[in-house]
């Protein structure tokens, strides 16, 4: 599956457009990661536990979007965008969306 954040795929032409596809996941903070983040906030530095959590979340959301596009028969998703939102104290949604297409 080709994923791009542009309206077209370079060197390819869009033959069929299926419409919007999306994927999301809601993740909560892990107690152990939260404790380490609190310590890092005092001394500074990357919050690696949160970085890993966000990477896992983005990957899962992308996988869900791709699965939706594959069911439609698409081989590419254009205009891919990400959004995040807080849904509860300590929990956030990662949402990814784009347009499923067939390119040649």
N, C-alpha and C positions, 0 to 999 in steps of 0.2 A: 504494500500500500504506500503510495506516494503522499506525503503530507507537506504542504507548503503554506506559508502565511501570506502569500500573494494571490492575486485573482486568477492567475494562470500558472501552468507548469512550463518553465522554459524549454524550448525546442519541441513542445508537444502541443496538440490542439485538443480542445474539449469537444467531444462528440455527443455526449449525453449529460444532462444535469438532472440529478435526482432530487435535490433539495437539502435541507439542513439535517445534519446528524450531530449528536452530542453524546457526551459521557460525563459522569460526575462521580464523586465520592465525598463522603463526609468523614472526617477523621477527628478524633479527640486526642488531646495531649496525654502522654504517658507519664505517670507519676515520677518514675526514675529520670526520665528526660527533663521533666519540669524542675526537679531539684537541681540537676546539673546546670540547667539554663539559668536558674536563680544565682548560682555561684558565678557563672560566666558574666552575668549582668554586673556583678560587683567588680570583677577583675578585667573584664573585657575579653574579646575574642569571638570566634565563630561559634554559633550554637549548633554544633554538628548533629546533635540528636534531632533538632527541628529541621535542619537541612535534609537529612535522610528521610524524615517523615514526609516532607513536601515532595521530594523526588519520587518516593513510592506512590504518593497520592496522584501526582501528575501522570505517572506511568499507568496506573490503574484507570484513570479517567480516559487517557488516550486509548488504551486497549478497548474500553467499552465503546468509544466512538468508532473505532475501526471496525469492531464487530457489527455495529449497526450499519455501517457503510457497506461491508461485505455482503450482508443480507440483501441489500438493494442491488448488488451487482456492480458496485463502483470499484475502480482500481486506483482512485486518488481522492484526496480531500483538499480543497483549496480554501483560502481565507480562514485558516485555523487561528482561533483566538482562545485565550484563557481568561477566566474570571474567578475571583475568590469572594467569599462572603462568610461572615460569622453567623452561625446558626444557633449557637448556645455558648454559655461560658466555657471556654476551653475547647470548643469544637468549631471547625471551619469546613466549608465546602470548596472543593476545587472543581470547576466546571470548564469543559473544553467543548468548542463547537466549530463547525465549518460546513462547507457545502460539498456533498458527495457528487463525484463526477466520473465519467469514463474519459480517459485521455488516450490518444494514439500518437 
